[in-house]
Amino acid sequence: MAPPAGQIRPAKYLASFVLIVVALYALVFFTGNGSAKPKLGIDLQGGTIVTLTARQEDGKQPSEDSLNRARDLIEVRVNGLGVSGAEVVRDGNNLTITVPGADSEGAKGLGQTARLAFRKVIGQPVPAGTPVQPQTSSSTAPSSGASTPPSTPQSQSAGTPSSSNAPQGRPAPNLAAQPSSTPPSSSTAPSSSSAPTSTPSAPSNVDPKVAKEIQEAKALRQATDPQILQQAALLLDCSKADPLRGNDDLDKPLVTCDEKGEFKYTLAPAVQPKEDTQTKADDYTNYTRLTGEDIDNAAANNNPNGTGYVVNLSFKSDGGSKWAKFTSANVQQAVAVVLDGEVMSAPTIQSAITGGSTEISGKFTLKEATNLANTLKYGALPLSFDSSEAQTISPTLGLQSLKAGLIAGGIGLALVFVYCMFYYRLLGLLTILSLGLSAVIIYAVLVLLGRWIGFTLDLAGIAGFIVAIGITADSFIVFFERLKDEVREGRTFRSAVPRAWVRSRRTILSADAVSFIAAAVLYVIAVGQVKGFAFTLGMSTVLDLVVVFLVTHPLVAMASKSKFLSNPNLSGLGGAAREGAAHRAAVTGKTAAVKEA
Amino acid sequence: MGNVFTRLYVGNGAFDIVGKRTRWYIISGIILLVCIGSMVFKQFNLGIDFEGGTKISLPSVSQSGQVISTKAVEDSYAKALPGKKPNAVQAVGSGGSATIQIKSPALNVAEVATLKTALAQDTSPQGGQTAISDSAVSASWGGEISGKALWALFWFFIAVTLFLAFYFEWRMAVGALVAVFHDVIITAGVYSLIGFEVTPATVIGLLTILGFSLYDTVVVFDKVKENTRGLLGLTRRTYGEAANLALNQTLMRSINTSLIALLPVIGLLVVGVGILGVGTLQDLALVQLVGMFVGALSSIFIATPVLVDLKMRDPKYIAQAKRVAARRAKASGPQVAEGIESVDEDALAADLRKEEALAAAASVPHRTAKAGDVRRRPTGKRQR
């Protein structure tokens, strides 16, 4: 009398498993980019990973909005690096920047808010509306500088070669007054600069191109030759995305636009270039020597002398003295607040400012003033971030780690195989098969998750899988031990399977539930590596259930129905079967004994 | 009853674990004291993730195939960053994965870049400058990770207690939690005692031990629950004995599971220590090795005994234990059932009927006992 529960049609379950596998792999190969590779973490493929943690001065929780804005801004900067596959992920108060590849160290500076610099404005700003003849069709061969010279308004007057002996990085004071006609010398041919076209927001496959654009833009707009700078100011198109955004060198001059794209500025270097050996270190005529790090605080306030708002800015003590020296040397000159290579504001210095604090007045609305104050205080980011962790992993080390992880997994699996074969024989074979199929599903899910939710497999994740081998194998063991119990009680293999299944199913479910709770709690609360580990652990717990229900149990049920396979010596149940026989005899004997009593 | 292995394999209650529980309590109490003492007085060897600092690693073979000495690396460091000193420079790993690790106080981005350039020039490791890895961690990062981990621990305990209390009963939840605390404290204690380095990976590992330890305990408790169904109506065995039987029946499974879970971890450890020398794999493997081992022991020697102690505070179970003792004292018939027990519905129902009959027989022993025998017979057949 077999109990009604636990009897199944194995073929149906196996078929549904096959269906799942086929569906998963169809998704893997026929959707997305069709590449069957999971997304590897930085520690496995090499690259840089930076974790930034938002810090509020008052210890309050930063607002969602500001965190998301910071994420977006940092993403813009990351894309500016021109490396493909870079990404910025927000996780609570942390932003994690991952940049794959060997040449990725630039990512370390991205979270810094000190992208701000003060540069002296040279000459007068030029309205951005100045039409510049647009380049056509040079984007196909941007490198072939000689072949397509830019059709600048002026034709070659060729003469005036750049005065290479001029103090480098030190533009002539009356530069802006000169007629802007001289084309650059051919050696620094800006021909290929062809305006910074392609937006850096599509990082895939454009990395060399973007990098090239940055270089070209630097050669032109940060040239140490004043004449090239002039040319650059003419060519610059403020309506286009700026490849130099956040990539400008502080020790070189810069031609750039203001935030609204209305004016073009030519700016002096912020800090003294190394090449400039003539200027004394305390000469503030040209260099402000100030960056965002010198700012202590900034706040928007009501204009005490009229309507509108002003921004009050105070420097740290060192910055204050620099500011005092610079302002006294440059009264009535304009100084630009440059953020990520963009002019935020270019106030004119009314008088020497010695107190360490400054008032920037203008026709600011409250919003504009607050924005400027925040920019001054935090750089572009609405929050201040600390670099919690910054790692650069060389591709070789990444590869070694990947190999080591795979070897470890291999060794682990092999040991489990040997043990199962030794202890469970035929059932051991089923264990191995089930583990193998588990791996097949896990791989497909990994690939798909990498594609859909950007899940990356890192070293901790691999460790999670390896640990999960134990948990997966345990489900089989619980089942098999139950099976043995039943056989030991005198049942045949065939009648034992359904009974053992009904009971072990409950145990497996509850044990997996505990394991899953552990993984889920870890995943929700933890940060960084821990998350990856928890995710893989939880995922393999769920997939373990799939395999046990759809594969292991049906296979055991099938084996129990086959005469050959249920041979006790093959199934590793021999000992239990003998015990069962003895038990039957004992029970009979006992019943007899009770009768006599 | 054969050798130990046969006893294990057959699992028929041959090891009296619950009965000797005082012994286990004392042993684990001593171990716990030592561990707590070590944590209080010796504390932990915290990695750079907790202290803050910079770690640089480079291949220990130069482009010309020569081994780079740690001395050369130290010299290069001193030259590149005058006035700073590395905390430690050591060679780790083996074969193609051998590296030199520099642990240094926190360096800023520019200093790291300077140092890497200098190292690439001075020692010219295989793969050039791009082969040099670095990792800088702020002092607060490790703290943040551990802080989160503690929160995770807290919520985990709440979630699991609710689950166990709902699925089993509160006493089992308590028993399981005691065992888990025991595991965590001992694992942490071993780290403190031996002075293994604590990294975020260690913390991760510690958290998963919780899952594993509970997992093991749940399987044992499931069997205990099954074995003690209808126990109060029977005088065959006390709760403690039933629990002990459950322990024995699942003993082989516990050992198997622990072994199978440990085998991959050993693989991890071999690779982590042998090939890479440092890092996530090694840290995880080490903590899991210790934790799983302790976890397996505690699910056997701590969780179930604690459960039994809690149960035996319940008057119902005390009374039942007395009845069992009384029955045994006067019984001349079969005592505690030998060998394996069937715990399915039929057998249980039969036992219950038999017990009722026995109770009724207390006044008129002879006749009712006979009636009991009569009733017993068909079920005996069915049992087959």
HADDOCK unambig.tbl for C-alpha pairs under 7 A between the chains (distance, minus, plus):
assign (segid A and resid 102 and name CA) (segid B and resid 130 and name CA) 5.90 0.50 0.50
assign (segid A and resid 387 and name CA) (segid B and resid 138 and name CA) 6.80 0.50 0.50
assign (segid A and resid 388 and name CA) (segid B and resid 137 and name CA) 5.53 0.50 0.50
assign (segid A and resid 388 and name CA) (segid B and resid 138 and name CA) 4.82 0.50 0.50
assign (segid A and resid 388 and name CA) (segid B and resid 141 and name CA) 5.31 0.50 0.50
assign (segid A and resid 389 and name CA) (segid B and resid 136 and name CA) 5.50 0.50 0.50
assign (segid A and resid 389 and name CA) (segid B and resid 137 and name CA) 4.27 0.50 0.50
assign (segid A and resid 389 and name CA) (segid B and resid 138 and name CA) 6.19 0.50 0.50
assign (segid A and resid 390 and name CA) (segid B and resid 135 and name CA) 5.46 0.50 0.50
assign (segid A and resid 390 and name CA) (segid B and resid 136 and name CA) 4.92 0.50 0.50
assign (segid A and resid 390 and name CA) (segid B and resid 137 and name CA) 6.31 0.50 0.50
assign (segid A and resid 391 and name CA) (segid B and resid 134 and name CA) 5.47 0.50 0.50
assign (segid A and resid 391 and name CA) (segid B and resid 135 and name CA) 3.90 0.50 0.50
assign (segid A and resid 391 and name CA) (segid B and resid 136 and name CA) 6.06 0.50 0.50
assign (segid A and resid 392 and name CA) (segid B and resid 133 and name CA) 5.19 0.50 0.50
assign (segid A and resid 392 and name CA) (segid B and resid 134 and name CA) 5.03 0.50 0.50
assign (segid A and resid 392 and name CA) (segid B and resid 135 and name CA) 6.10 0.50 0.50
assign (segid A and resid 393 and name CA) (segid B and resid 133 and name CA) 4.52 0.50 0.50
assign (segid A and resid 393 and name CA) (segid B and resid 134 and name CA) 6.44 0.50 0.50
assign (segid A and resid 394 and name CA) (segid B and resid 130 and name CA) 5.78 0.50 0.50
assign (segid A and resid 394 and name CA) (segid B and resid 131 and name CA) 4.80 0.50 0.50
assign (segid A and resid 394 and name CA) (segid B and resid 132 and name CA) 5.90 0.50 0.50
assign (segid A and resid 394 and name CA) (segid B and resid 133 and name CA) 5.17 0.50 0.50
assign (segid A and resid 395 and name CA) (segid B and resid 131 and name CA) 6.93 0.50 0.50
assign (segid A and resid 396 and name CA) (segid B and resid 131 and name CA) 6.27 0.50 0.50
assign (segid A and resid 400 and name CA) (segid B and resid 97 and name CA) 6.43 0.50 0.50
assign (segid A and resid 404 and name CA) (segid B and resid 271 and name CA) 6.06 0.50 0.50
assign (segid A and resid 408 and name CA) (segid B and resid 267 and name CA) 4.91 0.50 0.50
assign (segid A and resid 408 and name CA) (segid B and resid 268 and name CA) 4.72 0.50 0.50
assign (segid A and resid 408 and name CA) (segid B and resid 271 and name CA) 5.62 0.50 0.50
assign (segid A and resid 409 and name CA) (segid B and resid 264 and name CA) 6.68 0.50 0.50
assign (segid A and resid 409 and name CA) (segid B and resid 267 and name CA) 6.92 0.50 0.50
assign (segid A and resid 411 and name CA) (segid B and resid 264 and name CA) 6.80 0.50 0.50
assign (segid A and resid 411 and name CA) (segid B and resid 267 and name CA) 5.20 0.50 0.50
assign (segid A and resid 412 and name CA) (segid B and resid 263 and name CA) 5.61 0.50 0.50
assign (segid A and resid 412 and name CA) (segid B and resid 264 and name CA) 3.43 0.50 0.50
assign (segid A and resid 412 and name CA) (segid B and resid 265 and name CA) 6.83 0.50 0.50
assign (segid A and resid 412 and name CA) (segid B and resid 267 and name CA) 4.86 0.50 0.50
assign (segid A and resid 413 and name CA) (segid B and resid 264 and name CA) 6.42 0.50 0.50
assign (segid A and resid 415 and name CA) (segid B and resid 263 and name CA) 6.00 0.50 0.50
assign (segid A and resid 416 and name CA) (segid B and resid 260 and name CA) 5.80 0.50 0.50
assign (segid A and resid 416 and name CA) (segid B and resid 263 and name CA) 6.39 0.50 0.50
assign (segid A and resid 459 and name CA) (segid B and resid 280 and name CA) 6.94 0.50 0.50
assign (segid A and resid 460 and name CA) (segid B and resid 280 and name CA) 6.51 0.50 0.50
assign (segid A and resid 463 and name CA) (segid B and resid 281 and name CA) 6.61 0.50 0.50
assign (segid A and resid 466 and name CA) (segid B and resid 264 and name CA) 6.12 0.50 0.50
assign (segid A and resid 467 and name CA) (segid B and resid 261 and name CA) 6.76 0.50 0.50
assign (segid A and resid 467 and name CA) (segid B and resid 264 and name CA) 6.70 0.50 0.50
assign (segid A and resid 467 and name CA) (segid B and resid 265 and name CA) 6.56 0.50 0.50
assign (segid A and resid 469 and name CA) (segid B and resid 261 and name CA) 6.84 0.50 0.50
assign (segid A and resid 470 and name CA) (segid B and resid 257 and name CA) 6.97 0.50 0.50
assign (segid A and resid 470 and name CA) (segid B and resid 260 and name CA) 5.52 0.50 0.50
assign (segid A and resid 470 and name CA) (segid B and resid 261 and name CA) 3.70 0.50 0.50
assign (segid A and resid 471 and name CA) (segid B and resid 261 and name CA) 6.76 0.50 0.50
assign (segid A and resid 474 and name CA) (segid B and resid 257 and name CA) 5.37 0.50 0.50
assign (segid A and resid 477 and name CA) (segid B and resid 253 and name CA) 6.52 0.50 0.50
assign (segid A and resid 477 and name CA) (segid B and resid 257 and name CA) 6.93 0.50 0.50
assign (segid A and resid 478 and name CA) (segid B and resid 253 and name CA) 6.53 0.50 0.50
assign (segid A and resid 481 and name CA) (segid B and resid 253 and name CA) 6.46 0.50 0.50
assign (segid A and resid 489 and name CA) (segid B and resid 342 and name CA) 6.73 0.50 0.50
assign (segid A and resid 507 and name CA) (segid B and resid 219 and name CA) 6.00 0.50 0.50
assign (segid A and resid 507 and name CA) (segid B and resid 222 and name CA) 6.35 0.50 0.50
assign (segid A and resid 511 and name CA) (segid B and resid 215 and name CA) 4.97 0.50 0.50
assign (segid A and resid 511 and name CA) (segid B and resid 218 and name CA) 5.87 0.50 0.50
assign (segid A and resid 511 and name CA) (segid B and resid 219 and name CA) 6.48 0.50 0.50
assign (segid A and resid 514 and name CA) (segid B and resid 160 and name CA) 6.76 0.50 0.50
assign (segid A and resid 514 and name CA) (segid B and resid 211 and name CA) 6.56 0.50 0.50
assign (segid A and resid 514 and name CA) (segid B and resid 214 and name CA) 6.97 0.50 0.50
assign (segid A and resid 514 and name CA) (segid B and resid 215 and name CA) 6.21 0.50 0.50
assign (segid A and resid 515 and name CA) (segid B and resid 211 and name CA) 5.03 0.50 0.50
assign (segid A and resid 515 and name CA) (segid B and resid 212 and name CA) 6.83 0.50 0.50
assign (segid A and resid 515 and name CA) (segid B and resid 215 and name CA) 6.33 0.50 0.50
assign (segid A and resid 518 and name CA) (segid B and resid 156 and name CA) 6.20 0.50 0.50
assign (segid A and resid 518 and name CA) (segid B and resid 211 and name CA) 5.39 0.50 0.50
assign (segid A and resid 521 and name CA) (segid B and resid 152 and name CA) 6.01 0.50 0.50
assign (segid A and resid 521 and name CA) (segid B and resid 155 and name CA) 6.91 0.50 0.50
assign (segid A and resid 521 and name CA) (segid B and resid 156 and name CA) 5.94 0.50 0.50
assign (segid A and resid 522 and name CA) (segid B and resid 152 and name CA) 5.65 0.50 0.50
assign (segid A and resid 525 and name CA) (segid B and resid 148 and name CA) 6.20 0.50 0.50
assign (segid A and resid 525 and name CA) (segid B and resid 152 and name CA) 5.62 0.50 0.50
assign (segid A and resid 526 and name CA) (segid B and resid 148 and name CA) 5.45 0.50 0.50
assign (segid A and resid 526 and name CA) (segid B and resid 149 and name CA) 6.09 0.50 0.50
assign (segid A and resid 526 and name CA) (segid B and resid 152 and name CA) 6.77 0.50 0.50
assign (segid A and resid 527 and name CA) (segid B and resid 145 and name CA) 6.46 0.50 0.50
assign (segid A and resid 530 and name CA) (segid B and resid 204 and name CA) 5.76 0.50 0.50
assign (segid A and resid 591 and name CA) (segid B and resid 380 and name CA) 6.92 0.50 0.50
assign (segid A and resid 595 and name CA) (segid B and resid 373 and name CA) 6.81 0.50 0.50
